Amino acid sequence: MATFRAPRGTRDLLPAERPTWQRLETLAADLARRYGYRQIETPIFEESALFERGIGDVTDVVEKELFRVLPSRGEERERWALRPEPTAGIVRAYLQHGMHTLQQPVRLTLLGPMFRYDRPQAGRYRQFWQFDVEAIGDPGPAIDAEIIELAHRFYTEAGLTAVSARLNSIGDAICRPGYLATLRAYFEPHAAELPEEERERLATNPMRLLDSKDPRMAALVAAAPRITDHLCAPCAEHFDAVRRHLDTLEVPTVLEPALVRGLDYYSRTCFEFYREGAEGQQQALGGGGRYDGLVELLGGRPTPAIGFGLGLDRVVLALAAQGVASVPMERPAAVIVGADPADTPTRLRIATNLRAAGFSARADLAERKLARQLEGAAREGAHFAVILGDELAGGQVQLRDLEAGTQRLVNLADLPRELSRAQRQHHHGA
C-alpha cells in the first residue's frame, strides 16, 4: 500500500486517461488558432493582491477559496497565491508588457491548471484545468457573440451534444446602481429568513444573492426583479445586438435573468454553458463575460474586454456521462525483439533508427527468451514485431504482423518503408 497519496482535492491523470485530455488540449489550441487567438503563459502564482483586486475581496473565491502561498525561507515577505482563474494574470501581463500599443483587440488564450482551496466534491477539484480566451480592447457586441460561439464550438467538436448558452446582461455603471437599490429593497423585508451568509451578501453585494447555491433561496431568487427590466438604452441595445449575432450564428441560447457577476468592473454580457438535463448550479461546463472595468482597476486606462474559462475536468466528466468513449493510448507501431536475449545493443539501435524515421517503436531490452519478448509486444498492443534472427547477418529481419499472425522477410534497409506501407494500407504483413 502506498505511504503517500495525492493531496485531498487533487488527483493523478494516469497514462490511460491522458490521451482524452490531450485531445481536448489539442482541440482548444487549434480552435484558438483558427479564431486568431495567440497563446500566452502566465505564472501559476501571483501576488495575492492581484486576485483580491481583480476578482474581488468579497467573492467566495477570495474569501474562502484562494490558495495562498507563504514563503518558507529567505527575506521574501510577499503574499502570493496560486491562480484561481487566468483573467487577472492575463490583464496584469497586458498592462506590464504594454500590449495596449498593439492592434486592438488583443486576442489571447491560455490553457493550464488553476487552484482553489475549495471543499472537494464531484466535478470540483482543488487543482483543475481551464481553457481560457480573452479579447481585450473591443467593446462588442459582435466579439461577444464570436467568443460565445467559439466556446460552443469547442463543446460540439469535443463530442458533447445538447449544450446551450445561458445568457444575460448585467448592465453597466449607469444602470446597475438603480437595479441594486431595487434588488436590495426586494430582499430586505426577507432579511430575517435569509441564511446567515446571504444576509451578509445583502449588505455587501445584493447581486450575489441571485447566484446563491443555497436551495432555501430558490423561490426568493425566482421572484426577484430582473436586471434586464432595468437596463439603460445603450445596454439594452448592446444585449439585443449580441442576441441577434448569436441567432445569425445559430448558437442555442437561453435567457437566464438570475445569471450575474457581482463585481463593479463586470458589465453587460455574461454567459454560462450547460448540457440539457444537467442544469444545476454545480453543473456549469464553463462561462464568461464582459469585464470592461478590470483593466482600469488594475492600473490601466479604461479598456473594454471579454473572455471565458471552460473547465476541462467538467468536459471529461460530461463526455463520460454521455457515453463518449475515452481516447485509447497509442500503441507502438513496432517492438524490436531478438532470438539472442543478450543482443540488446542491436535491438536498441534498430528501434532508435525507426524512431528517427518517425515511428513509435520500442526495443525489448530484457534479456529473456524470444517467446517472452513476443508475448510482451502482444500485451502492449503493438502492430508489428521486428524479429532479429539468423537472417540479420544477411541484412534481413522478420516482420511479424501480430494482429494477422503473418510474417515475412524484409531487408533491414527497407524496414521503415515496409512499416509505412503496411500501416497506410492496413495490409499488415499479408
N, C-alpha and C positions, 0 to 999 in steps of 0.2 A: 504494500500500500504506500502511496506517495506521502512523504513527510510534509511537503509544501503544496499548496493549492493556489490557483489564480485568486486575486483579491475579490472579495464579495462585490457583486455587481459587474464583474468583467468575465470574459471567457476567452478561451483559445479558439482560433479558427484553424481547424485541422486540415491537413492536405486534401482530404476528401471534400471539404467544404469550400476551399479557396477557389476552385475553378468557377463556381457560381458567382462568387464575389468579383472575381477578375472579369467575368463577362459584363457585370454591371459597371465596373470601373471603366472598362474599355468603351462601353456604350456611352457613358457620361462624357468621357473625353472626346469621343467622336461627335456627339451631338453639340457640345460646346464649340468645337472647331467648326462644324457646319454653320452654326449661328453667329460665328465671328467673335467668340469669347476667348480671351487669352489666359493661359494658366498663370497663376500666382501662388506662391507658397509663403505662408507667414509662420512665425514661431508657434509652437503649441502652448507656450505660456507667454503672458504679457503682464504688464503692471496691472494689478487688480483694479486700480482706479480707472483704467480704460473701460473695463466691463461695468464698473459701478456707475460710470457716467454714460457709457454707450448703450447699456441695456437698461439701467435704471436701478437705483438702490432700494426701491420699494417693490421690486418684482420678486417672484418666487426664486428665479434663477440666482439673483444676488443675495437675497435674504436667507435662502435655505440651501441652495444647490451649488454655489460657487466653490470650486475645488481649489482651495487656497494652498499655496506652497510657501513654506518658511525656510530661509537659508539656514543651513545647519553648521556652517563654519565660516571663517573669514570675517571681514569687516562689513560685508553687504547687509544692509538693513531694509532693502526694498521689499515691498509687499507684492508678491507675484501670485498669479492664479492661472491654472490650466484653462485653455479657451473653452467656454461653454457653447460658443457659436462663432462663426467665422466673420460676420459682418463688421464688428467693431475693429478687429485687427486689419481687415482689408481697407477700411476707411482710414485707419491710422497710417497704413502704408501709402495710400493715395495722397495723404497730406504730407507725410515725411519725405516722399520722393518727388514731390512737385508734379503729380500727374494731372493737376488742373491745367497745365500748359499743353497737354496733349489734345488731339482731336476728341471732342466730346460727342457722345458719351464714351467713357472708358468702360469697356466690357471685360470683366474679369471672372475667372472661375477657379474654384479650389475644391479638391476632394481630399478628405482626411479625417482623422479621429478628433472628436470633441469629448469633453469631460464635464459631467455634472455629478455632484455628490448628492444624488437623489436616492430615495428608497427604491431598491431594485424590485422590479415586477415584470410581468410578461411584456416583452417589447420595449422595456425601458432599462437601459444599462448605464453604468457609470462611465464607461467608455463606449462611444458609439461613433458611427461614421456618417458623414453628410456629403452630399453633392451640392455645392453652392454655386450660385450665379449672381453676379451683381452688375448693374448698369448704372454708372454714376455720371450725371450731367445731362439727363434728358427728362423733361417734366411730363412726358406722356401726352396723350393716353395710348398711342399706338405701341410704344415699347412695353407698356404694362401688359397689353394683350400678347405681344410677342413672347414675353417671359413666361406668362401663364401657359401659352401653347407649347413652348419648349418643355416645360415641366410635364405637361400632359403627354407629350410625345415620348418622353423618357419612360413613363409608366407603360405606355402602349407598346413600345419596342422592347421593353423588358419582358413583356408577355402577360401583363395584368389586363384584365377586362373589367368593364363597367366601372371605370374610375371617372369621377367628375370633380369639378372645382366648386367649392363653396366660396361665394363671392360677396363682398360687402365694401362699402365706403365708410370711412370714419371721419370724414370732413377734414377741416384744417383749423388753423389758429383763429380764423374768422368766425366760423360757425360752431366749432366744438364747445367753446365755453358756455354758450347758451344751452346746448344739449346737456352738458354736465350738470348745470343748475336744474334742468328739468328732471334728469335722472336722479339726482340727489333728493329732490322734492318727492319723487315717487317712492324711493326706498326708505326715507326717514320715518314715515309712520309705521314701518315694519321693523324698525331697528331692534326692538326687543326680541323679536322672533328669529333674527338672523344669527347664524353661528358666530362664535367669537371672532374668528378670523375674518369673516365677511363684514362684521361691524367695523373692524379696523380698516378694511378696504373702503368702506363707505366714507370714512373720514379722510383717507389719503387720496383715493383714486376710484371713484364710483364706477368707472367704465370696467374695471376689473371684475366687478360683480357679475357682469354678463358672461364672463369666461369661467365662472365658478364650476369646480368639479364636484361640489357637494350636492348630492341628489335632493336634499331638502330645499335647494334654491330653484329647482327646475320650474315650478309653477310661477314663482315671482318673476323669474327671468323671462319666461314665455310671454308674460303680460306687460313687460316693461316697455316704455316708449322706444321707438325705433329711430336710430340716428338718421336713417335715410329720409325720414319725415322732417328733419331739421337741417338739411344741407343748404348752404348758401347756393346761389345760382351758379357760380363757377365750379363748385364741387359737384353739383348735380349734373352739369353739362359734361364734366370730365367722366363721371361714372357712367352716364349714358353712352358716351363715346367708347369707353372701354368695352361695354357690353355689345355695342354694335360691331366692334372689331372682332370680338370673340365669336359672335354669331357668324360673321364672314368666314372665320377660320374653322367653324363648325366644332368648337370646343364645348363639350357639355358642361353647363354651369347651373348651379342652384343658388338663388339668393338666400343669404343667411344673415339676418339682421343682428343676431347675437354674436357674430364673429367680430372681435375687436382687437386692437392693440392699445395698451393702456398708457403709453408714454407720449408726451407732447410732440416729440420730433417725428412720430409716425403720422402719416396723413393719407387721406383718400384711399386708394385701393389696398385691400387686404384679401387674402385668399388662403384656403387650405384644400387638400385633396383627400378624398375618401373613396373606398370601394363600396359599391352598393351592397347593403346588408351588413356592413362593418362600419357603422357611422357613429359609434360612441365617441366621447371626448378623448378617450385614450387610444383611438384607432386611427388618428390622422397619420397619413403617409408622409406628409410634408406640407410646407406652406411658405408664405412670404408676404411681402407688402412694400408699400412706398414709405420711405423714411427721409422726407425732404429736409428735415431739420438736423439730422445727425452730423453731417459734415461741419456745419456751423458750430454745433455743440462741442465738437472735438477740436475746435480752433481754426477752422477754415472759413471761407466766405460762403454765403448761402448757396447751396448746390442741391438740385433735385436728384433723387436716386431711388432705385427699386431693386429688389432681389428676392431670392428664395433659398431655402435649405431643405433638401429632400433626404430623409433618413434611409440609408441603405439597409440597416437592420430591419426596419419595418417592411421594406420591399421584399427581402429574402423570406421573412415570415409570411407575407401575403402570398408570395408565389407558392410556397409550400402548402398553405391553406387552400389555394386554388387548384392544387394538384399538378402544378407545373414541375416536371422532373428537374432535378438538380443537374448541373453540368458534370459529366464524368471526368475523372482525372485522365490526363493524356497518357496514352500507352506508348512505350518506346517502339520505334519502328523496328529496331533490331537489338538483339542481345548477342554478344560475341562469346561463344563457348569453344572449348577445345578438348581434343582427345588426350592431350598431355596436361594433367592437372597443374603441373608446376610451371607451365609456359605462360604465366600471366603477363610478361612484358609484351609478347606478340599480340595477345588479345587486347591489351590496353592500347597498343599502337594502332590497331585496326579500328577500334572504337573511336579513338581520337581523330583519325582521318575522316571517318564518317561524320563526326560532329563538325569538323571543319567544312565539310561539304553541305552542312545544313540539316543533317538528320539527327533525330533523337535516338541516341544509341548508348548502350551500357555494356561494359565488359564484365563478365563474371570473374571476379578476382579472388574467389575462394578456391583453394587447392583441393578440389573434390572431383569425383568421377563425372564423366560426361553425362551420364543419365541424370545425376542430381542437378547438374547445370541446366539441362534442358527442362527439368521439372520446374526449376526456379524461373526460367524465362516464360514458361506457360502460365505460372501463377501470377506473374507480373502483367500478363496480358499482351506481351509483345506480339507483333505481327509475324516477325521472322526471327529465326536463329541462324546466325552465321557460324558454321561449324568448321573449325580448323583441324584437319587430319593429315594423313599422309600426302594428300593432293597439294598441300601448301608448298611442298618442295618444288612442284611444277608451276607455282603461281596461281593455283586454283583453290577455291573453297566450296563447301556445300552450302547452298542457300535453301533452308527448310521453311516452308510455309506452315506455321504452327496451327493455323485455323483449318487449312485444307488437308494437312497431313502429307503434302507432296514435298519433293526435294529434288534439286538439280545442281549440277556443277556449273560454276561461273568463274570467269577469270577475275582474280582479285582486283586487277586494274579497272575492270568494268563494274565492280560491285556498286558504286554509287549510282551509275546509270541503270543497272538492273533493279535496284531497290526503287528508284524513282519511277521506272516504267511499271513495275508491279503495283505500286501504290496508286499511280494515276489510272491504271486500267482495272483496278480491283481484280487482278488476274493473278492472285498470289501463287506463283510457282507452277501454275497449271500449264 
